[in-house]
Amino acid sequence: MIDVLKNIEELESIRKLVDEQKPRYLIVDEINKLIGFKQKEVEEFEKWAEAESQKDAYVSGYSDEHIKQMTDPKHNQWGSAGEPKKTRVQ
């Protein structure tokens, strides 16, 4: 609920600038400032979530190498030869 009230205050500050017929660049600066604050909050949350997921992986008993492989998008579980060919057995 606090977030909603804060969001309302931010929007009211922008509306005040518009009502006072402030120059467009001032309004845009205010909006960019508010977006920057929100983006920073998102980035901090993502860092926290990543740290928590790493913590969960360590608690689960995964080794450092296993965690590295799980988080590496380039990791190929089949090795340098790639995924084995599927043969049809009848």
PyMOL commands that place a pseudoatom at each C-alpha (Angstrom):
pseudoatom trace, name=CA, resn=MET, resi=1, chain=A, elem=C, hetatm=0, pos=[0.000, 0.000, 0.000]
pseudoatom trace, name=CA, resn=ILE, resi=2, chain=A, elem=C, hetatm=0, pos=[2.893, 2.333, 0.730]
pseudoatom trace, name=CA, resn=ASP, resi=3, chain=A, elem=C, hetatm=0, pos=[4.142, 1.776, -2.827]
pseudoatom trace, name=CA, resn=VAL, resi=4, chain=A, elem=C, hetatm=0, pos=[0.755, 2.794, -4.225]
pseudoatom trace, name=CA, resn=LEU, resi=5, chain=A, elem=C, hetatm=0, pos=[0.705, 5.996, -2.162]
pseudoatom trace, name=CA, resn=LYS, resi=6, chain=A, elem=C, hetatm=0, pos=[4.255, 6.803, -3.260]
pseudoatom trace, name=CA, resn=ASN, resi=7, chain=A, elem=C, hetatm=0, pos=[3.263, 6.200, -6.882]
pseudoatom trace, name=CA, resn=ILE, resi=8, chain=A, elem=C, hetatm=0, pos=[0.298, 8.568, -6.491]
pseudoatom trace, name=CA, resn=GLU, resi=9, chain=A, elem=C, hetatm=0, pos=[2.572, 11.275, -5.056]
pseudoatom trace, name=CA, resn=GLU, resi=10, chain=A, elem=C, hetatm=0, pos=[4.943, 10.901, -8.002]
pseudoatom trace, name=CA, resn=LEU, resi=11, chain=A, elem=C, hetatm=0, pos=[2.116, 11.216, -10.509]
pseudoatom trace, name=CA, resn=GLU, resi=12, chain=A, elem=C, hetatm=0, pos=[0.730, 14.244, -8.680]
pseudoatom trace, name=CA, resn=SER, resi=13, chain=A, elem=C, hetatm=0, pos=[4.134, 15.944, -8.887]
pseudoatom trace, name=CA, resn=ILE, resi=14, chain=A, elem=C, hetatm=0, pos=[4.087, 15.448, -12.665]
pseudoatom trace, name=CA, resn=ARG, resi=15, chain=A, elem=C, hetatm=0, pos=[0.502, 16.693, -12.895]
pseudoatom trace, name=CA, resn=LYS, resi=16, chain=A, elem=C, hetatm=0, pos=[1.491, 19.800, -10.923]
pseudoatom trace, name=CA, resn=LEU, resi=17, chain=A, elem=C, hetatm=0, pos=[4.238, 20.556, -13.445]
pseudoatom trace, name=CA, resn=VAL, resi=18, chain=A, elem=C, hetatm=0, pos=[1.747, 20.194, -16.286]
pseudoatom trace, name=CA, resn=ASP, resi=19, chain=A, elem=C, hetatm=0, pos=[-0.871, 22.330, -14.514]
pseudoatom trace, name=CA, resn=GLU, resi=20, chain=A, elem=C, hetatm=0, pos=[1.721, 25.054, -13.927]
pseudoatom trace, name=CA, resn=GLN, resi=21, chain=A, elem=C, hetatm=0, pos=[2.567, 24.878, -17.629]
pseudoatom trace, name=CA, resn=LYS, resi=22, chain=A, elem=C, hetatm=0, pos=[6.230, 24.232, -16.971]
pseudoatom trace, name=CA, resn=PRO, resi=23, chain=A, elem=C, hetatm=0, pos=[8.459, 23.719, -20.012]
pseudoatom trace, name=CA, resn=ARG, resi=24, chain=A, elem=C, hetatm=0, pos=[8.352, 20.266, -21.515]
pseudoatom trace, name=CA, resn=TYR, resi=25, chain=A, elem=C, hetatm=0, pos=[12.023, 19.586, -20.722]
pseudoatom trace, name=CA, resn=LEU, resi=26, chain=A, elem=C, hetatm=0, pos=[11.347, 20.076, -16.983]
pseudoatom trace, name=CA, resn=ILE, resi=27, chain=A, elem=C, hetatm=0, pos=[8.459, 17.633, -17.105]
pseudoatom trace, name=CA, resn=VAL, resi=28, chain=A, elem=C, hetatm=0, pos=[10.549, 15.117, -19.030]
pseudoatom trace, name=CA, resn=ASP, resi=29, chain=A, elem=C, hetatm=0, pos=[13.406, 15.540, -16.534]
pseudoatom trace, name=CA, resn=GLU, resi=30, chain=A, elem=C, hetatm=0, pos=[11.034, 14.828, -13.653]
pseudoatom trace, name=CA, resn=ILE, resi=31, chain=A, elem=C, hetatm=0, pos=[9.662, 11.734, -15.398]
pseudoatom trace, name=CA, resn=ASN, resi=32, chain=A, elem=C, hetatm=0, pos=[13.182, 10.479, -16.202]
pseudoatom trace, name=CA, resn=LYS, resi=33, chain=A, elem=C, hetatm=0, pos=[14.200, 10.991, -12.575]
pseudoatom trace, name=CA, resn=LEU, resi=34, chain=A, elem=C, hetatm=0, pos=[11.239, 8.938, -11.350]
pseudoatom trace, name=CA, resn=ILE, resi=35, chain=A, elem=C, hetatm=0, pos=[11.905, 6.216, -13.930]
pseudoatom trace, name=CA, resn=GLY, resi=36, chain=A, elem=C, hetatm=0, pos=[15.534, 6.114, -12.797]
pseudoatom trace, name=CA, resn=PHE, resi=37, chain=A, elem=C, hetatm=0, pos=[14.471, 5.536, -9.191]
pseudoatom trace, name=CA, resn=LYS, resi=38, chain=A, elem=C, hetatm=0, pos=[12.117, 2.737, -10.235]
pseudoatom trace, name=CA, resn=GLN, resi=39, chain=A, elem=C, hetatm=0, pos=[14.787, 1.150, -12.449]
pseudoatom trace, name=CA, resn=LYS, resi=40, chain=A, elem=C, hetatm=0, pos=[17.243, 1.221, -9.546]
pseudoatom trace, name=CA, resn=GLU, resi=41, chain=A, elem=C, hetatm=0, pos=[14.693, -0.533, -7.322]
pseudoatom trace, name=CA, resn=VAL, resi=42, chain=A, elem=C, hetatm=0, pos=[14.190, -3.222, -9.979]
pseudoatom trace, name=CA, resn=GLU, resi=43, chain=A, elem=C, hetatm=0, pos=[17.954, -3.757, -10.369]
pseudoatom trace, name=CA, resn=GLU, resi=44, chain=A, elem=C, hetatm=0, pos=[18.417, -4.044, -6.597]
pseudoatom trace, name=CA, resn=PHE, resi=45, chain=A, elem=C, hetatm=0, pos=[15.598, -6.587, -6.432]
pseudoatom trace, name=CA, resn=GLU, resi=46, chain=A, elem=C, hetatm=0, pos=[17.115, -8.617, -9.286]
pseudoatom trace, name=CA, resn=LYS, resi=47, chain=A, elem=C, hetatm=0, pos=[20.490, -8.665, -7.506]
pseudoatom trace, name=CA, resn=TRP, resi=48, chain=A, elem=C, hetatm=0, pos=[18.797, -9.794, -4.306]
pseudoatom trace, name=CA, resn=ALA, resi=49, chain=A, elem=C, hetatm=0, pos=[16.802, -12.496, -6.139]
pseudoatom trace, name=CA, resn=GLU, resi=50, chain=A, elem=C, hetatm=0, pos=[19.965, -13.782, -7.861]
pseudoatom trace, name=CA, resn=ALA, resi=51, chain=A, elem=C, hetatm=0, pos=[21.800, -13.924, -4.529]
pseudoatom trace, name=CA, resn=GLU, resi=52, chain=A, elem=C, hetatm=0, pos=[18.900, -15.812, -2.973]
pseudoatom trace, name=CA, resn=SER, resi=53, chain=A, elem=C, hetatm=0, pos=[18.800, -18.330, -5.833]
pseudoatom trace, name=CA, resn=GLN, resi=54, chain=A, elem=C, hetatm=0, pos=[22.554, -18.886, -5.497]
pseudoatom trace, name=CA, resn=LYS, resi=55, chain=A, elem=C, hetatm=0, pos=[22.106, -19.335, -1.760]
pseudoatom trace, name=CA, resn=ASP, resi=56, chain=A, elem=C, hetatm=0, pos=[19.368, -21.908, -2.418]
pseudoatom trace, name=CA, resn=ALA, resi=57, chain=A, elem=C, hetatm=0, pos=[21.664, -23.776, -4.806]
pseudoatom trace, name=CA, resn=TYR, resi=58, chain=A, elem=C, hetatm=0, pos=[24.402, -23.980, -2.177]
pseudoatom trace, name=CA, resn=VAL, resi=59, chain=A, elem=C, hetatm=0, pos=[21.919, -25.155, 0.435]
pseudoatom trace, name=CA, resn=SER, resi=60, chain=A, elem=C, hetatm=0, pos=[20.721, -27.858, -1.977]
pseudoatom trace, name=CA, resn=GLY, resi=61, chain=A, elem=C, hetatm=0, pos=[24.222, -29.297, -2.066]
pseudoatom trace, name=CA, resn=TYR, resi=62, chain=A, elem=C, hetatm=0, pos=[25.319, -28.340, -5.571]
pseudoatom trace, name=CA, resn=SER, resi=63, chain=A, elem=C, hetatm=0, pos=[29.052, -27.887, -6.105]
pseudoatom trace, name=CA, resn=ASP, resi=64, chain=A, elem=C, hetatm=0, pos=[30.535, -24.613, -7.336]
pseudoatom trace, name=CA, resn=GLU, resi=65, chain=A, elem=C, hetatm=0, pos=[31.193, -26.190, -10.743]
pseudoatom trace, name=CA, resn=HIS, resi=66, chain=A, elem=C, hetatm=0, pos=[27.618, -27.474, -11.010]
pseudoatom trace, name=CA, resn=ILE, resi=67, chain=A, elem=C, hetatm=0, pos=[26.226, -24.025, -10.148]
pseudoatom trace, name=CA, resn=LYS, resi=68, chain=A, elem=C, hetatm=0, pos=[28.535, -22.469, -12.749]
pseudoatom trace, name=CA, resn=GLN, resi=69, chain=A, elem=C, hetatm=0, pos=[27.291, -24.913, -15.374]
pseudoatom trace, name=CA, resn=MET, resi=70, chain=A, elem=C, hetatm=0, pos=[23.642, -24.348, -14.450]
pseudoatom trace, name=CA, resn=THR, resi=71, chain=A, elem=C, hetatm=0, pos=[23.979, -20.578, -14.764]
pseudoatom trace, name=CA, resn=ASP, resi=72, chain=A, elem=C, hetatm=0, pos=[26.157, -20.552, -17.908]
pseudoatom trace, name=CA, resn=PRO, resi=73, chain=A, elem=C, hetatm=0, pos=[23.933, -20.205, -21.002]
pseudoatom trace, name=CA, resn=LYS, resi=74, chain=A, elem=C, hetatm=0, pos=[26.749, -21.548, -23.201]
pseudoatom trace, name=CA, resn=HIS, resi=75, chain=A, elem=C, hetatm=0, pos=[27.035, -24.779, -21.242]
pseudoatom trace, name=CA, resn=ASN, resi=76, chain=A, elem=C, hetatm=0, pos=[26.437, -27.805, -23.434]
pseudoatom trace, name=CA, resn=GLN, resi=77, chain=A, elem=C, hetatm=0, pos=[25.622, -30.949, -21.513]
pseudoatom trace, name=CA, resn=TRP, resi=78, chain=A, elem=C, hetatm=0, pos=[26.596, -33.138, -24.472]
pseudoatom trace, name=CA, resn=GLY, resi=79, chain=A, elem=C, hetatm=0, pos=[30.169, -31.877, -24.808]
pseudoatom trace, name=CA, resn=SER, resi=80, chain=A, elem=C, hetatm=0, pos=[31.922, -30.626, -27.912]
pseudoatom trace, name=CA, resn=ALA, resi=81, chain=A, elem=C, hetatm=0, pos=[30.265, -33.199, -30.185]
pseudoatom trace, name=CA, resn=GLY, resi=82, chain=A, elem=C, hetatm=0, pos=[26.819, -31.751, -29.523]
pseudoatom trace, name=CA, resn=GLU, resi=83, chain=A, elem=C, hetatm=0, pos=[23.630, -33.647, -28.864]
pseudoatom trace, name=CA, resn=PRO, resi=84, chain=A, elem=C, hetatm=0, pos=[23.768, -37.272, -30.006]
pseudoatom trace, name=CA, resn=LYS, resi=85, chain=A, elem=C, hetatm=0, pos=[21.861, -38.144, -33.150]
pseudoatom trace, name=CA, resn=LYS, resi=86, chain=A, elem=C, hetatm=0, pos=[18.567, -39.793, -32.585]
pseudoatom trace, name=CA, resn=THR, resi=87, chain=A, elem=C, hetatm=0, pos=[18.339, -43.118, -34.355]
pseudoatom trace, name=CA, resn=ARG, resi=88, chain=A, elem=C, hetatm=0, pos=[15.093, -44.844, -34.972]
pseudoatom trace, name=CA, resn=VAL, resi=89, chain=A, elem=C, hetatm=0, pos=[15.032, -48.294, -33.523]
pseudoatom trace, name=CA, resn=GLN, resi=90, chain=A, elem=C, hetatm=0, pos=[12.246, -50.523, -34.805]
for i in range(1, 90): cmd.bond("trace and resi %d" % i, "trace and resi %d" % (i + 1))
show_as sticks, trace
zoom trace
